[in-house]
Amino acid sequence: MPQPDALLLIAPDCPHCPAVLDILGRMVKAGEIAELRVVNAMLKPELAAEYGVRSVPWMKLGPFELTGVRSHEELQEWVGRLSSPTGMADYLHLLLKEGRLDDAHRLVQLGVGRLADLLPILANPEAAMNVRLGANALLEGQAGSRALADLLPQLAELARHPDARVRADACYFLGLSGRPEAGPVLAAAARDADAEVREIATEALAQVSKG
């Protein structure tokens, strides 16, 4: 894919902006970025408001909006993620890690960040608590939707995951799908060795049976 354009918002009193500007400038010269637009957020407050920018340096690489100091290596990694099949999943993980739930929700609503991109978080029992809670909140917001129903095969697989926490979450979202076809998976999970999984699966089975 072609190299991305970059937008950088800075402010005159920002101590970190010159370093980020220098890195992005070098990336343009190296052909890692096609074009760099630099905007003084103090003189263009309407642009900062459009993107919801609350602090600088702030930059946009393709769909990725990044804040704060980033090294040359980090920015190279984000450029590489533009062509990676896991790039959007990595970005959603970053947003949730940084507490930017509204930004993650906007991407999911726009269809830029797919619900399926949240499943690697659901499948990782070692993910940070705030990241897991954020992913759960985004999935809960899709209760009864076609988008959540489309995840039934992946959720069914996670319902057989070695970790009980992952199985419990998968059963919960299978229930929120409201789809009767989730019934056999939930019926099996209702006999799980873990008590919490059994309880959640039983409740979820009742939900989908109503459908």
C-alpha positions in Angstrom: 0.0 0.0 0.0 1.2 3.6 -0.6 3.0 5.4 2.3 0.6 7.4 4.5 0.3 11.1 5.0 0.8 12.5 8.5 -0.9 15.3 10.3 0.9 16.8 13.3 -0.6 19.3 15.8 1.9 21.3 17.9 1.9 24.3 20.2 4.6 27.0 20.7 5.1 26.2 24.4 5.2 22.4 23.9 8.6 21.0 25.0 8.2 17.7 23.2 6.8 18.9 19.9 10.2 19.8 18.3 11.5 16.2 18.8 8.4 14.6 17.2 8.4 17.1 14.4 12.1 16.3 13.7 11.3 12.5 13.6 8.4 12.9 11.2 10.4 15.2 9.0 13.1 12.6 8.8 10.5 10.0 8.0 9.3 12.1 5.1 12.8 12.4 3.7 13.3 8.7 4.0 10.1 8.0 2.2 8.4 6.3 5.2 5.7 9.0 5.1 4.5 10.6 1.9 3.5 14.0 3.2 3.6 15.8 6.5 1.2 18.6 7.5 2.1 20.6 10.6 -0.5 22.7 12.3 -0.2 25.1 15.2 -3.1 24.1 17.4 -3.2 27.5 19.0 -3.8 29.2 15.7 -6.2 26.5 14.4 -8.3 25.6 17.4 -11.1 24.5 15.2 -9.0 21.7 13.8 -8.0 20.6 17.3 -11.6 20.6 18.3 -12.6 18.6 15.2 -10.2 15.8 16.2 -10.8 16.1 20.0 -7.2 17.0 20.6 -6.6 17.7 24.3 -2.8 17.7 24.4 0.1 18.0 22.0 2.1 16.7 20.3 -0.8 14.9 18.5 -0.4 13.1 15.2 -2.5 11.2 12.8 -1.1 8.4 10.6 -3.8 7.0 8.4 -6.6 6.0 10.8 -4.2 6.0 13.8 -4.3 9.0 16.1 -1.4 9.1 18.5 -0.6 11.4 21.4 2.5 12.3 23.3 6.2 11.6 22.6 6.8 8.7 20.2 10.2 7.4 19.2 11.2 6.9 15.6 11.0 3.2 16.1 7.4 3.5 17.5 6.2 5.6 14.6 7.8 3.2 12.1 5.9 0.4 13.8 2.6 2.2 13.4 3.3 2.9 9.7 4.0 -0.8 9.3 0.7 -1.6 11.1 -1.2 0.2 8.3 -0.6 -2.9 6.1 -0.8 -5.5 8.9 -3.9 -7.6 9.3 -3.6 -7.0 13.1 -2.9 -3.3 12.8 -6.4 -2.1 13.8 -6.6 -4.7 16.7 -3.3 -3.3 17.9 -4.7 0.2 17.7 -7.9 -0.6 19.6 -5.7 -2.2 22.3 -3.7 1.0 22.5 -6.8 3.2 22.8 -8.3 1.0 25.6 -4.9 0.9 27.4 -4.8 4.7 27.3 -8.4 5.0 28.5 -9.6 6.4 25.2 -12.8 4.4 25.2 -14.8 7.1 23.3 -12.3 7.0 20.5 -12.4 3.2 20.3 -16.2 3.3 20.3 -16.2 5.8 17.5 -14.0 3.5 15.4 -16.2 0.5 16.0 -19.4 2.5 15.2 -17.8 3.7 12.0 -16.8 0.2 11.1 -13.2 1.2 10.9 -12.4 -0.9 13.9 -14.3 -4.2 13.6 -15.7 -6.0 16.6 -13.5 -9.0 15.6 -10.5 -6.8 16.3 -11.5 -7.0 20.0 -11.4 -10.8 20.2 -7.6 -11.0 20.7 -8.1 -9.0 23.8 -11.0 -11.2 24.9 -8.8 -14.3 24.3 -5.9 -13.0 26.4 -6.5 -13.6 30.1 -3.3 -11.7 30.8 -4.5 -8.4 29.2 -4.6 -5.5 31.6 -7.9 -5.1 33.5 -8.7 -1.7 32.0 -8.1 -3.1 28.5 -10.4 -6.1 29.1 -13.1 -3.9 30.6 -13.0 -1.6 27.7 -13.2 -4.4 25.2 -16.2 -5.8 27.1 -17.9 -2.5 27.1 -17.6 -2.1 23.4 -18.9 -5.7 22.8 -21.8 -5.1 25.2 -22.8 -2.1 23.2 -23.4 -4.4 20.3 -25.9 -6.6 22.1 -28.4 -8.1 19.7 -26.6 -6.7 16.6 -25.7 -8.4 13.4 -22.1 -7.4 14.0 -22.1 -9.4 17.3 -23.9 -12.3 15.7 -21.2 -12.5 13.0 -18.7 -13.4 15.7 -20.6 -16.5 16.8 -18.0 -18.9 15.3 -15.1 -17.1 17.0 -17.0 -16.8 20.3 -17.9 -20.5 20.2 -14.2 -21.3 19.9 -13.4 -19.1 22.8 -16.1 -20.8 24.9 -13.7 -23.8 24.7 -10.6 -21.8 25.7 -8.3 -23.4 28.3 -8.7 -20.3 30.6 -12.0 -20.2 32.5 -12.2 -16.4 32.4 -12.1 -16.4 28.6 -14.7 -19.1 28.5 -17.0 -17.2 30.8 -16.7 -14.0 28.8 -17.3 -15.8 25.5 -20.5 -17.4 27.0 -21.7 -14.0 28.2 -21.4 -12.5 24.7 -22.9 -15.5 23.1 -25.9 -14.8 25.3 -25.9 -11.1 24.3 -26.1 -12.1 20.7 -29.6 -13.5 21.3 -29.1 -16.0 18.5 -30.6 -19.5 19.1 -27.7 -21.1 17.1 -25.5 -20.3 20.1 -27.6 -22.7 22.1 -25.6 -26.0 21.6 -22.3 -24.3 22.6 -23.9 -22.8 25.7 -25.5 -26.1 26.6 -22.1 -27.7 26.6 -20.6 -24.8 28.6 -23.4 -25.2 31.2 -21.6 -28.5 32.1 -18.2 -26.8 32.4 -15.8 -27.8 35.2 -15.8 -24.1 36.4 -18.7 -23.0 38.4 -18.7 -19.4 37.1 -18.6 -20.6 33.5 -21.6 -22.9 34.3 -23.6 -20.1 35.8 -22.9 -17.6 33.0 -23.5 -20.2 30.3 -26.8 -21.2 31.9 -28.0 -17.6 32.1 -26.9 -17.0 28.5 -28.7 -20.2 27.3 -31.9 -18.9 28.8 -31.4 -15.6 26.8 -30.9 -17.2 23.5 -33.7 -19.7 24.0 -36.1 -16.8 24.2 -35.1 -15.9 20.7 
